[in-house]
Amino acid sequence: MGKLTTHVLDTMHGIPGANIQVELFRIEGEVLTKVKALTTNADGRTDAPVLAGEDFVIGKYQLVFHVANYYRDKGVEIDEIPFLDDVVIRFGLSEKTSHYHVPLLVSPYSFSTYRGS
């Protein structure tokens, strides 16, 4: 069976992004359905796969990483309206038996992602 995992790296501080709120939504047409809410652990990862087993369904998804709150909690001065508040990554799962890994490398002013393994 396939699975979906993620992790966050805080490139401003050079550390894992711990205690970041992450939400997963399934996208069907214009409708977003919340599937799960998680929090990253001390290693910047979720304790379990975001999706696995019967929950792993082919389709379009969106991960939302609440990064402004994370940086505020670390004492970083963030504008009232932050440049990056919630980082949204939309992606597709097309292979039922594959491992999809969607990492986030983030600072208060930039982010990047890729399909990892």
MOPAC internal coordinates of N, CA, C and O (Angstrom, degrees):
PM7 1SCF
backbone

  N    0.0000 0     0.00 0     0.00 0    0    0    0
  C    1.4576 1     0.00 0     0.00 0    1    0    0
  C    1.5259 1   110.01 1     0.00 0    2    1    0
  O    1.2310 1   121.34 1   -29.27 1    3    2    1
  N    1.3051 1   115.05 1   150.73 1    3    2    1
  C    1.4540 1   120.74 1   178.91 1    5    3    2
  C    1.5155 1   112.09 1   -80.20 1    6    5    3
  O    1.2310 1   121.46 1    -9.45 1    7    6    5
  N    1.3195 1   114.81 1   170.55 1    7    6    5
  C    1.4611 1   119.71 1   175.28 1    9    7    6
  C    1.5205 1   109.95 1  -153.85 1   10    9    7
  O    1.2310 1   121.38 1   -21.26 1   11   10    9
  N    1.3192 1   114.97 1   158.74 1   11   10    9
  C    1.4583 1   123.96 1   176.96 1   13   11   10
  C    1.5115 1   107.96 1  -121.58 1   14   13   11
  O    1.2310 1   120.64 1   -53.00 1   15   14   13
  N    1.3341 1   116.37 1   127.00 1   15   14   13
  C    1.4594 1   121.69 1   177.05 1   17   15   14
  C    1.5207 1   109.07 1  -129.29 1   18   17   15
  O    1.2310 1   121.06 1   -13.83 1   19   18   17
  N    1.3336 1   115.57 1   166.17 1   19   18   17
  C    1.4558 1   120.98 1   177.78 1   21   19   18
  C    1.5233 1   109.26 1  -151.27 1   22   21   19
  O    1.2310 1   121.11 1   -16.67 1   23   22   21
  N    1.3020 1   115.49 1   163.33 1   23   22   21
  C    1.4557 1   121.23 1   167.53 1   25   23   22
  C    1.5249 1   108.15 1  -156.03 1   26   25   23
  O    1.2310 1   121.23 1   -17.34 1   27   26   25
  N    1.3296 1   115.25 1   162.66 1   27   26   25
  C    1.4641 1   121.14 1  -177.50 1   29   27   26
  C    1.5200 1   108.76 1  -125.61 1   30   29   27
  O    1.2310 1   121.04 1   -47.54 1   31   30   29
  N    1.3285 1   115.61 1   132.46 1   31   30   29
  C    1.4597 1   122.19 1   173.38 1   33   31   30
  C    1.5252 1   108.31 1  -115.49 1   34   33   31
  O    1.2310 1   120.69 1   -54.62 1   35   34   33
  N    1.3159 1   116.29 1   125.38 1   35   34   33
  C    1.4576 1   123.46 1   178.26 1   37   35   34
  C    1.5286 1   106.95 1   -86.27 1   38   37   35
  O    1.2310 1   120.53 1   -79.02 1   39   38   37
  N    1.3266 1   116.60 1   100.98 1   39   38   37
  C    1.4587 1   120.11 1  -176.35 1   41   39   38
  C    1.5300 1   112.64 1   -77.12 1   42   41   39
  O    1.2310 1   119.77 1   164.66 1   43   42   41
  N    1.3238 1   118.05 1   -15.34 1   43   42   41
  C    1.4699 1   120.55 1   175.98 1   45   43   42
  C    1.5213 1   110.34 1   -69.24 1   46   45   43
  O    1.2310 1   120.67 1   137.16 1   47   46   45
  N    1.3333 1   116.32 1   -42.84 1   47   46   45
  C    1.4568 1   121.02 1  -176.49 1   49   47   46
  C    1.5276 1   113.16 1  -102.93 1   50   49   47
  O    1.2310 1   120.05 1   170.05 1   51   50   49
  N    1.3378 1   117.52 1    -9.95 1   51   50   49
  C    1.4547 1   121.10 1  -179.03 1   53   51   50
  C    1.5158 1   113.34 1    70.44 1   54   53   51
  O    1.2310 1   120.86 1  -143.12 1   55   54   53
  N    1.3431 1   115.97 1    36.88 1   55   54   53
  C    1.4654 1   121.11 1  -177.58 1   57   55   54
  C    1.5318 1   109.82 1  -137.24 1   58   57   55
  O    1.2310 1   120.51 1   -14.76 1   59   58   57
  N    1.3417 1   116.64 1   165.24 1   59   58   57
  C    1.4625 1   118.57 1   172.25 1   61   59   58
  C    1.5277 1   110.22 1   -63.20 1   62   61   59
  O    1.2310 1   120.53 1   -32.33 1   63   62   61
  N    1.3055 1   116.60 1   147.67 1   63   62   61
  C    1.4644 1   121.88 1   177.55 1   65   63   62
  C    1.5178 1   110.01 1   -85.22 1   66   65   63
  O    1.2310 1   120.26 1   -88.34 1   67   66   65
  N    1.3206 1   117.11 1    91.66 1   67   66   65
  C    1.4617 1   122.42 1  -177.63 1   69   67   66
  C    1.5261 1   111.21 1   -88.34 1   70   69   67
  O    1.2310 1   121.08 1   -33.29 1   71   70   69
  N    1.3149 1   115.53 1   146.71 1   71   70   69
  C    1.4694 1   123.23 1   176.51 1   73   71   70
  C    1.5270 1   113.77 1    63.34 1   74   73   71
  O    1.2310 1   120.64 1  -144.36 1   75   74   73
  N    1.3206 1   116.38 1    35.64 1   75   74   73
  C    1.4642 1   121.09 1   175.48 1   77   75   74
  C    1.5287 1   108.09 1   -94.92 1   78   77   75
  O    1.2310 1   121.44 1   -50.47 1   79   78   77
  N    1.3176 1   114.85 1   129.53 1   79   78   77
  C    1.4604 1   120.47 1   177.03 1   81   79   78
  C    1.5254 1   109.01 1   -74.87 1   82   81   79
  O    1.2310 1   120.90 1   -47.71 1   83   82   81
  N    1.3366 1   115.88 1   132.29 1   83   82   81
  C    1.4638 1   122.59 1  -178.90 1   85   83   82
  C    1.5243 1   107.88 1  -130.49 1   86   85   83
  O    1.2310 1   120.83 1   -45.16 1   87   86   85
  N    1.3288 1   116.01 1   134.84 1   87   86   85
  C    1.4576 1   120.84 1   176.29 1   89   87   86
  C    1.5204 1   109.00 1  -122.02 1   90   89   87
  O    1.2310 1   120.86 1   -35.79 1   91   90   89
  N    1.3329 1   115.95 1   144.21 1   91   90   89
  C    1.4542 1   122.12 1   176.34 1   93   91   90
  C    1.5245 1   108.82 1  -116.58 1   94   93   91
  O    1.2310 1   121.07 1   -48.91 1   95   94   93
  N    1.3381 1   115.57 1   131.09 1   95   94   93
  C    1.4575 1   122.54 1   177.56 1   97   95   94
  C    1.5194 1   109.14 1  -122.97 1   98   97   95
  O    1.2310 1   120.47 1   -36.65 1   99   98   97
  N    1.3163 1   116.72 1   143.35 1   99   98   97
  C    1.4621 1   122.96 1   170.79 1  101   99   98
  C    1.5216 1   106.62 1   -94.45 1  102  101   99
  O    1.2310 1   120.43 1   -43.07 1  103  102  101
  N    1.3333 1   116.79 1   136.93 1  103  102  101
  C    1.4568 1   122.17 1  -178.24 1  105  103  102
  C    1.5257 1   108.63 1  -109.24 1  106  105  103
  O    1.2310 1   120.97 1   -58.09 1  107  106  105
  N    1.3135 1   115.76 1   121.91 1  107  106  105
  C    1.4646 1   121.46 1   175.81 1  109  107  106
  C    1.5174 1   107.28 1  -130.16 1  110  109  107
  O    1.2310 1   120.87 1   -77.38 1  111  110  109
  N    1.3411 1   115.94 1   102.62 1  111  110  109
  C    1.4628 1   120.33 1  -173.70 1  113  111  110
  C    1.5184 1   109.14 1    66.13 1  114  113  111
  O    1.2310 1   120.54 1    58.48 1  115  114  113
  N    1.3176 1   116.58 1  -121.52 1  115  114  113
  C    1.4693 1   121.92 1   178.18 1  117  115  114
  C    1.5266 1   112.19 1   -97.67 1  118  117  115
  O    1.2310 1   120.09 1  -177.96 1  119  118  117
  N    1.3219 1   117.44 1     2.04 1  119  118  117
  C    1.4609 1   122.01 1  -174.36 1  121  119  118
  C    1.5278 1   110.41 1   -98.22 1  122  121  119
  O    1.2310 1   120.81 1   -52.61 1  123  122  121
  N    1.3348 1   116.06 1   127.39 1  123  122  121
  C    1.4591 1   122.43 1   174.03 1  125  123  122
  C    1.5253 1   107.85 1  -106.54 1  126  125  123
  O    1.2310 1   121.01 1   -52.70 1  127  126  125
  N    1.3281 1   115.67 1   127.30 1  127  126  125
  C    1.4575 1   121.23 1   178.65 1  129  127  126
  C    1.5194 1   107.98 1  -116.76 1  130  129  127
  O    1.2310 1   121.20 1   -56.39 1  131  130  129
  N    1.3244 1   115.32 1   123.61 1  131  130  129
  C    1.4612 1   119.27 1   178.85 1  133  131  130
  C    1.5203 1   109.64 1   -69.04 1  134  133  131
  O    1.2310 1   121.20 1   -54.47 1  135  134  133
  N    1.3260 1   115.32 1   125.53 1  135  134  133
  C    1.4621 1   122.03 1  -178.50 1  137  135  134
  C    1.5217 1   110.74 1   -98.64 1  138  137  135
  O    1.2310 1   120.77 1   139.18 1  139  138  137
  N    1.3337 1   116.13 1   -40.82 1  139  138  137
  C    1.4592 1   119.07 1  -171.48 1  141  139  138
  C    1.5255 1   110.05 1  -163.48 1  142  141  139
  O    1.2310 1   121.08 1   -28.94 1  143  142  141
  N    1.3226 1   115.55 1   151.06 1  143  142  141
  C    1.4604 1   123.12 1   170.74 1  145  143  142
  C    1.5206 1   107.33 1  -124.58 1  146  145  143
  O    1.2310 1   120.93 1   -44.60 1  147  146  145
  N    1.3260 1   115.82 1   135.40 1  147  146  145
  C    1.4603 1   121.79 1  -177.14 1  149  147  146
  C    1.5227 1   109.69 1  -138.00 1  150  149  147
  O    1.2310 1   120.98 1    -9.34 1  151  150  149
  N    1.3147 1   115.74 1   170.66 1  151  150  149
  C    1.4548 1   122.67 1   174.54 1  153  151  150
  C    1.5220 1   107.71 1  -132.54 1  154  153  151
  O    1.2310 1   120.74 1   -43.67 1  155  154  153
  N    1.3299 1   116.18 1   136.33 1  155  154  153
  C    1.4596 1   118.76 1   178.70 1  157  155  154
  C    1.5320 1   110.17 1   -71.73 1  158  157  155
  O    1.2310 1   121.51 1   -30.23 1  159  158  157
  N    1.3263 1   114.72 1   149.77 1  159  158  157
  C    1.4640 1   120.63 1  -179.83 1  161  159  158
  C    1.5396 1   110.35 1   -90.60 1  162  161  159
  O    1.2310 1   120.38 1     9.67 1  163  162  161
  N    1.3180 1   116.88 1  -170.33 1  163  162  161
  C    1.4656 1   121.65 1  -177.04 1  165  163  162
  C    1.5272 1   112.80 1   -61.00 1  166  165  163
  O    1.2310 1   120.37 1   155.78 1  167  166  165
  N    1.3351 1   116.90 1   -24.22 1  167  166  165
  C    1.4628 1   121.95 1   179.05 1  169  167  166
  C    1.5293 1   111.84 1   -91.11 1  170  169  167
  O    1.2310 1   119.98 1  -174.87 1  171  170  169
  N    1.3434 1   117.64 1     5.13 1  171  170  169
  C    1.4618 1   121.53 1   179.80 1  173  171  170
  C    1.5247 1   113.11 1    78.84 1  174  173  171
  O    1.2310 1   120.15 1  -170.50 1  175  174  173
  N    1.3265 1   117.32 1     9.50 1  175  174  173
  C    1.4645 1   122.33 1  -178.88 1  177  175  174
  C    1.5213 1   109.27 1  -111.90 1  178  177  175
  O    1.2310 1   120.81 1   -13.82 1  179  178  177
  N    1.3122 1   116.05 1   166.18 1  179  178  177
  C    1.4604 1   119.24 1   170.88 1  181  179  178
  C    1.5252 1   107.62 1   -86.36 1  182  181  179
  O    1.2310 1   120.43 1   -29.74 1  183  182  181
  N    1.3170 1   116.79 1   150.26 1  183  182  181
  C    1.4632 1   120.59 1  -176.19 1  185  183  182
  C    1.5230 1   112.84 1   -64.88 1  186  185  183
  O    1.2310 1   120.50 1   152.93 1  187  186  185
  N    1.3170 1   116.65 1   -27.07 1  187  186  185
  C    1.4685 1   122.28 1   178.83 1  189  187  186
  C    1.5207 1   107.56 1  -134.58 1  190  189  187
  O    1.2310 1   119.79 1   -16.53 1  191  190  189
  N    1.3197 1   118.00 1   163.47 1  191  190  189
  C    1.4678 1   118.76 1   175.94 1  193  191  190
  C    1.5286 1   111.20 1   -54.93 1  194  193  191
  O    1.2310 1   120.89 1   -31.31 1  195  194  193
  N    1.3130 1   115.91 1   148.69 1  195  194  193
  C    1.4598 1   120.95 1   177.07 1  197  195  194
  C    1.5283 1   109.35 1   -65.06 1  198  197  195
  O    1.2310 1   120.70 1   137.63 1  199  198  197
  N    1.3189 1   116.26 1   -42.37 1  199  198  197
  C    1.4658 1   122.71 1   173.52 1  201  199  198
  C    1.5219 1   108.21 1  -136.30 1  202  201  199
  O    1.2310 1   120.88 1   -37.73 1  203  202  201
  N    1.3140 1   115.91 1   142.27 1  203  202  201
  C    1.4683 1   120.98 1   175.90 1  205  203  202
  C    1.5227 1   108.32 1  -164.10 1  206  205  203
  O    1.2310 1   121.08 1   -15.52 1  207  206  205
  N    1.3203 1   115.53 1   164.48 1  207  206  205
  C    1.4561 1   121.10 1   176.61 1  209  207  206
  C    1.5103 1   112.41 1    60.04 1  210  209  207
  O    1.2310 1   120.52 1    43.92 1  211  210  209
  N    1.3241 1   116.61 1  -136.08 1  211  210  209
  C    1.4638 1   121.90 1  -178.41 1  213  211  210
  C    1.5258 1   112.54 1   -65.88 1  214  213  211
  O    1.2310 1   119.97 1   156.02 1  215  214  213
  N    1.3318 1   117.66 1   -23.98 1  215  214  213
  C    1.4704 1   121.49 1   179.65 1  217  215  214
  C    1.5286 1   111.93 1   -73.99 1  218  217  215
  O    1.2310 1   120.28 1   161.51 1  219  218  217
  N    1.3295 1   117.08 1   -18.49 1  219  218  217
  C    1.4623 1   121.26 1  -179.25 1  221  219  218
  C    1.5261 1   108.08 1   -79.06 1  222  221  219
  O    1.2310 1   121.06 1   -75.98 1  223  222  221
  N    1.3190 1   115.59 1   104.02 1  223  222  221
  C    1.4636 1   122.90 1  -176.63 1  225  223  222
  C    1.5174 1   108.70 1  -121.65 1  226  225  223
  O    1.2310 1   120.42 1   -47.35 1  227  226  225
  N    1.3215 1   116.80 1   132.65 1  227  226  225
  C    1.4655 1   121.45 1   176.47 1  229  227  226
  C    1.5256 1   109.18 1   -59.01 1  230  229  227
  O    1.2310 1   120.63 1   -40.26 1  231  230  229
  N    1.3299 1   116.39 1   139.74 1  231  230  229
  C    1.4576 1   120.20 1   178.99 1  233  231  230
  C    1.5046 1   111.84 1   157.64 1  234  233  231
  O    1.2310 1   121.34 1     9.20 1  235  234  233
  N    1.3387 1   115.03 1  -170.80 1  235  234  233
  C    1.4645 1   122.56 1   178.78 1  237  235  234
  C    1.5207 1   109.03 1   -99.07 1  238  237  235
  O    1.2310 1   121.10 1   -40.31 1  239  238  237
  N    1.3396 1   115.50 1   139.69 1  239  238  237
  C    1.4559 1   121.38 1  -176.34 1  241  239  238
  C    1.5215 1   111.18 1  -137.15 1  242  241  239
  O    1.2310 1   121.78 1   -12.94 1  243  242  241
  N    1.3236 1   114.19 1   167.06 1  243  242  241
  C    1.4606 1   121.71 1   177.00 1  245  243  242
  C    1.5220 1   108.18 1  -140.53 1  246  245  243
  O    1.2310 1   120.63 1   -54.54 1  247  246  245
  N    1.3145 1   116.40 1   125.46 1  247  246  245
  C    1.4578 1   122.21 1   170.30 1  249  247  246
  C    1.5236 1   107.94 1   -99.31 1  250  249  247
  O    1.2310 1   120.72 1   -42.45 1  251  250  249
  N    1.3275 1   116.22 1   137.55 1  251  250  249
  C    1.4609 1   122.00 1   176.72 1  253  251  250
  C    1.5223 1   107.37 1  -121.81 1  254  253  251
  O    1.2310 1   120.81 1   -60.04 1  255  254  253
  N    1.3228 1   116.06 1   119.96 1  255  254  253
  C    1.4592 1   123.03 1   179.52 1  257  255  254
  C    1.5327 1   107.83 1  -106.70 1  258  257  255
  O    1.2310 1   119.97 1   -58.68 1  259  258  257
  N    1.3190 1   117.66 1   121.32 1  259  258  257
  C    1.4687 1   122.34 1  -177.18 1  261  259  258
  C    1.5312 1   109.34 1   -88.36 1  262  261  259
  O    1.2310 1   121.10 1   -96.36 1  263  262  261
  N    1.3219 1   115.49 1    83.64 1  263  262  261
  C    1.4621 1   120.32 1  -170.43 1  265  263  262
  C    1.5259 1   114.28 1   -87.21 1  266  265  263
  O    1.2310 1   118.95 1   150.55 1  267  266  265
  N    1.3217 1   119.60 1   -29.45 1  267  266  265
  C    1.4689 1   119.68 1   180.00 1  269  267  266
  C    1.5206 1   110.65 1   -61.77 1  270  269  267
  O    1.2310 1   120.19 1   136.80 1  271  270  269
  N    1.3309 1   117.24 1   -43.20 1  271  270  269
  C    1.4673 1   120.35 1   177.43 1  273  271  270
  C    1.5211 1   111.22 1   -60.45 1  274  273  271
  O    1.2310 1   120.63 1   139.70 1  275  274  273
  N    1.3242 1   116.41 1   -40.30 1  275  274  273
  C    1.4606 1   121.21 1   178.34 1  277  275  274
  C    1.5342 1   110.52 1   -59.11 1  278  277  275
  O    1.2310 1   120.22 1   130.66 1  279  278  277
  N    1.3334 1   117.18 1   -49.34 1  279  278  277
  C    1.4646 1   119.52 1  -178.43 1  281  279  278
  C    1.5264 1   111.99 1   -67.92 1  282  281  279
  O    1.2310 1   119.80 1   142.83 1  283  282  281
  N    1.3162 1   117.99 1   -37.17 1  283  282  281
  C    1.4736 1   119.91 1   175.21 1  285  283  282
  C    1.5205 1   110.15 1   -60.00 1  286  285  283
  O    1.2310 1   120.51 1   136.01 1  287  286  285
  N    1.3388 1   116.63 1   -43.99 1  287  286  285
  C    1.4694 1   120.95 1   179.39 1  289  287  286
  C    1.5283 1   111.84 1   -62.83 1  290  289  287
  O    1.2310 1   120.01 1   153.96 1  291  290  289
  N    1.3364 1   117.59 1   -26.04 1  291  290  289
  C    1.4678 1   121.72 1   178.03 1  293  291  290
  C    1.5288 1   111.75 1   -86.43 1  294  293  291
  O    1.2310 1   119.79 1  -179.13 1  295  294  293
  N    1.3413 1   118.01 1     0.87 1  295  294  293
  C    1.4553 1   121.97 1   177.69 1  297  295  294
  C    1.5153 1   114.50 1    86.51 1  298  297  295
  O    1.2310 1   120.06 1  -169.03 1  299  298  297
  N    1.3316 1   117.49 1    10.97 1  299  298  297
  C    1.4642 1   121.21 1   177.75 1  301  299  298
  C    1.5198 1   108.28 1   -78.67 1  302  301  299
  O    1.2310 1   120.73 1   -48.60 1  303  302  301
  N    1.3389 1   116.21 1   131.40 1  303  302  301
  C    1.4620 1   119.66 1   178.22 1  305  303  302
  C    1.5158 1   109.37 1   -73.37 1  306  305  303
  O    1.2310 1   121.52 1   -63.96 1  307  306  305
  N    1.3161 1   114.70 1   116.04 1  307  306  305
  C    1.4614 1   123.06 1  -178.86 1  309  307  306
  C    1.5209 1   107.05 1  -117.84 1  310  309  307
  O    1.2310 1   120.26 1   -43.05 1  311  310  309
  N    1.3280 1   117.11 1   136.95 1  311  310  309
  C    1.4607 1   120.68 1   177.06 1  313  311  310
  C    1.5234 1   110.48 1   -57.62 1  314  313  311
  O    1.2310 1   120.89 1   -23.98 1  315  314  313
  N    1.3379 1   115.90 1   156.02 1  315  314  313
  C    1.4668 1   120.50 1   177.10 1  317  315  314
  C    1.5301 1   110.32 1   -54.92 1  318  317  315
  O    1.2310 1   120.94 1   139.70 1  319  318  317
  N    1.3207 1   115.82 1   -40.30 1  319  318  317
  C    1.4617 1   121.55 1   171.54 1  321  319  318
  C    1.5191 1   105.64 1  -107.90 1  322  321  319
  O    1.2310 1   120.15 1   -83.47 1  323  322  321
  N    1.3320 1   117.32 1    96.53 1  323  322  321
  C    1.4701 1   119.95 1  -173.64 1  325  323  322
  C    1.5203 1   112.45 1   -70.80 1  326  325  323
  O    1.2310 1   121.32 1   -27.32 1  327  326  325
  N    1.3249 1   115.08 1   152.68 1  327  326  325
  C    1.4598 1   119.86 1   175.19 1  329  327  326
  C    1.5213 1   109.82 1   -60.97 1  330  329  327
  O    1.2310 1   120.31 1   130.10 1  331  330  329
  N    1.3285 1   117.02 1   -49.90 1  331  330  329
  C    1.4653 1   121.98 1   172.98 1  333  331  330
  C    1.5235 1   107.87 1  -115.42 1  334  333  331
  O    1.2310 1   120.89 1   -65.23 1  335  334  333
  N    1.2993 1   115.90 1   114.77 1  335  334  333
  C    1.4544 1   121.73 1   177.17 1  337  335  334
  C    1.5224 1   108.50 1  -101.51 1  338  337  335
  O    1.2310 1   121.16 1   109.42 1  339  338  337
  N    1.3232 1   115.39 1   -70.58 1  339  338  337
  C    1.4550 1   122.30 1   176.28 1  341  339  338
  C    1.5224 1   107.79 1  -114.94 1  342  341  339
  O    1.2310 1   120.23 1   -58.12 1  343  342  341
  N    1.3167 1   117.17 1   121.88 1  343  342  341
  C    1.4621 1   121.12 1   177.03 1  345  343  342
  C    1.5216 1   108.09 1   -89.13 1  346  345  343
  O    1.2310 1   121.26 1   -55.79 1  347  346  345
  N    1.3340 1   115.19 1   124.21 1  347  346  345
  C    1.4589 1   122.07 1  -177.48 1  349  347  346
  C    1.5255 1   109.08 1  -109.52 1  350  349  347
  O    1.2310 1   120.76 1   -52.15 1  351  350  349
  N    1.3130 1   116.15 1   127.85 1  351  350  349
  C    1.4629 1   121.84 1   176.30 1  353  351  350
  C    1.5186 1   107.85 1  -123.62 1  354  353  351
  O    1.2310 1   120.89 1   -61.49 1  355  354  353
  N    1.3398 1   115.90 1   118.51 1  355  354  353
  C    1.4669 1   121.49 1   176.74 1  357  355  354
  C    1.5224 1   108.98 1  -102.25 1  358  357  355
  O    1.2310 1   120.92 1   -40.85 1  359  358  357
  N    1.3192 1   115.84 1   139.15 1  359  358  357
  C    1.4597 1   120.41 1  -175.88 1  361  359  358
  C    1.5234 1   109.13 1  -157.59 1  362  361  359
  O    1.2310 1   120.92 1   -11.48 1  363  362  361
  N    1.3092 1   115.84 1   168.52 1  363  362  361
  C    1.4575 1   121.28 1   179.29 1  365  363  362
  C    1.5134 1   111.52 1  -120.77 1  366  365  363
  O    1.2310 1   121.09 1   -34.43 1  367  366  365
  N    1.3172 1   115.51 1   145.57 1  367  366  365
  C    1.4596 1   123.58 1   172.90 1  369  367  366
  C    1.5213 1   106.56 1  -110.14 1  370  369  367
  O    1.2310 1   120.67 1   -64.71 1  371  370  369
  N    1.3185 1   116.33 1   115.29 1  371  370  369
  C    1.4685 1   118.99 1  -173.69 1  373  371  370
  C    1.5209 1   114.14 1  -119.92 1  374  373  371
  O    1.2310 1   120.20 1   173.41 1  375  374  373
  N    1.3317 1   117.21 1    -6.59 1  375  374  373
  C    1.4634 1   120.79 1  -177.86 1  377  375  374
  C    1.5298 1   109.07 1  -124.63 1  378  377  375
  O    1.2310 1   120.49 1   -65.06 1  379  378  377
  N    1.3009 1   116.68 1   114.94 1  379  378  377
  C    1.4670 1   122.97 1  -172.95 1  381  379  378
  C    1.5359 1   113.99 1   -61.61 1  382  381  379
  O    1.2310 1   119.89 1   156.59 1  383  382  381
  N    1.3267 1   117.82 1   -23.41 1  383  382  381
  C    1.4626 1   119.42 1  -175.64 1  385  383  382
  C    1.5342 1   113.31 1  -109.71 1  386  385  383
  O    1.2310 1   119.75 1  -170.97 1  387  386  385
  N    1.3209 1   118.09 1     9.03 1  387  386  385
  C    1.4708 1   120.84 1  -176.90 1  389  387  386
  C    1.5241 1   112.25 1   -91.39 1  390  389  387
  O    1.2310 1   121.75 1   -24.23 1  391  390  389
  N    1.3257 1   114.26 1   155.77 1  391  390  389
  C    1.4650 1   121.50 1   170.69 1  393  391  390
  C    1.5166 1   107.06 1   -95.86 1  394  393  391
  O    1.2310 1   120.66 1   -63.64 1  395  394  393
  N    1.3149 1   116.34 1   116.36 1  395  394  393
  C    1.4603 1   122.35 1   175.12 1  397  395  394
  C    1.5173 1   107.57 1  -102.97 1  398  397  395
  O    1.2310 1   120.84 1   -54.41 1  399  398  397
  N    1.3318 1   116.00 1   125.59 1  399  398  397
  C    1.4627 1   121.22 1   178.02 1  401  399  398
  C    1.5176 1   107.21 1  -121.45 1  402  401  399
  O    1.2310 1   120.46 1   -57.71 1  403  402  401
  N    1.3345 1   116.73 1   122.29 1  403  402  401
  C    1.4616 1   122.30 1  -177.22 1  405  403  402
  C    1.5252 1   108.22 1  -118.44 1  406  405  403
  O    1.2310 1   119.97 1   -88.12 1  407  406  405
  N    1.3336 1   117.67 1    91.88 1  407  406  405
  C    1.4569 1   120.68 1   179.44 1  409  407  406
  C    1.5319 1   111.35 1   -85.23 1  410  409  407
  O    1.2310 1   121.21 1   -21.88 1  411  410  409
  N    1.3184 1   115.29 1   158.12 1  411  410  409
  C    1.4622 1   121.72 1   175.04 1  413  411  410
  C    1.5162 1   108.34 1  -125.37 1  414  413  411
  O    1.2310 1   120.55 1   -56.49 1  415  414  413
  N    1.3266 1   116.55 1   123.51 1  415  414  413
  C    1.4575 1   123.13 1   171.49 1  417  415  414
  C    1.5125 1   104.90 1  -105.77 1  418  417  415
  O    1.2310 1   120.09 1   -57.67 1  419  418  417
  N    1.3414 1   117.44 1   122.33 1  419  418  417
  C    1.4683 1   118.94 1  -167.66 1  421  419  418
  C    1.5282 1   112.78 1  -143.45 1  422  421  419
  O    1.2310 1   121.70 1   -30.83 1  423  422  421
  N    1.3268 1   114.35 1   149.17 1  423  422  421
  C    1.4558 1   124.96 1   168.20 1  425  423  422
  C    1.5257 1   105.45 1  -135.67 1  426  425  423
  O    1.2310 1   118.88 1    -2.96 1  427  426  425
  N    1.3252 1   119.74 1   177.04 1  427  426  425
  C    1.4651 1   119.12 1   178.79 1  429  427  426
  C    1.5353 1   113.64 1   -64.54 1  430  429  427
  O    1.2310 1   120.03 1   165.96 1  431  430  429
  N    1.3477 1   117.55 1   -14.04 1  431  430  429
  C    1.4653 1   119.73 1  -174.39 1  433  431  430
  C    1.5219 1   114.83 1  -127.36 1  434  433  431
  O    1.2310 1   120.09 1  -175.55 1  435  434  433
  N    1.3278 1   117.43 1     4.45 1  435  434  433
  C    1.4637 1   118.67 1   178.36 1  437  435  434
  C    1.5194 1   109.95 1  -160.16 1  438  437  435
  O    1.2310 1   121.60 1   -20.25 1  439  438  437
  N    1.3397 1   114.54 1   159.75 1  439  438  437
  C    1.4503 1   120.10 1   173.99 1  441  439  438
  C    1.5168 1   109.23 1  -154.41 1  442  441  439
  O    1.2310 1   121.21 1   -20.61 1  443  442  441
  N    1.3325 1   115.29 1   159.39 1  443  442  441
  C    1.4539 1   120.80 1   171.44 1  445  443  442
  C    1.5177 1   107.96 1  -149.39 1  446  445  443
  O    1.2310 1   121.86 1   -17.68 1  447  446  445
  N    1.3248 1   114.04 1   162.32 1  447  446  445
  C    1.4509 1   121.38 1   179.26 1  449  447  446
  C    1.5149 1   108.30 1  -148.50 1  450  449  447
  O    1.2310 1   120.88 1    -7.63 1  451  450  449
  N    1.3019 1   115.93 1   172.37 1  451  450  449
  C    1.4588 1   122.34 1   177.59 1  453  451  450
  C    1.5191 1   107.10 1  -165.07 1  454  453  451
  O    1.2310 1   120.18 1   -12.52 1  455  454  453
  N    1.3016 1   117.27 1   167.48 1  455  454  453
  C    1.4577 1   119.51 1   172.76 1  457  455  454
  C    1.5188 1   107.58 1   -87.29 1  458  457  455
  O    1.2310 1   121.28 1   -70.54 1  459  458  457
  N    1.2879 1   115.15 1   109.46 1  459  458  457
  C    1.4508 1   121.03 1   179.82 1  461  459  458
  C    1.5070 1   111.32 1   -93.76 1  462  461  459
  O    1.2310 1   121.56 1     9.47 1  463  462  461
  N    1.3194 1   114.62 1  -170.53 1  463  462  461
  C    1.4640 1   119.59 1   178.92 1  465  463  462
  C    1.5111 1   110.01 1  -133.69 1  466  465  463
  O    1.2310 1   120.10 1   180.00 1  467  466  465

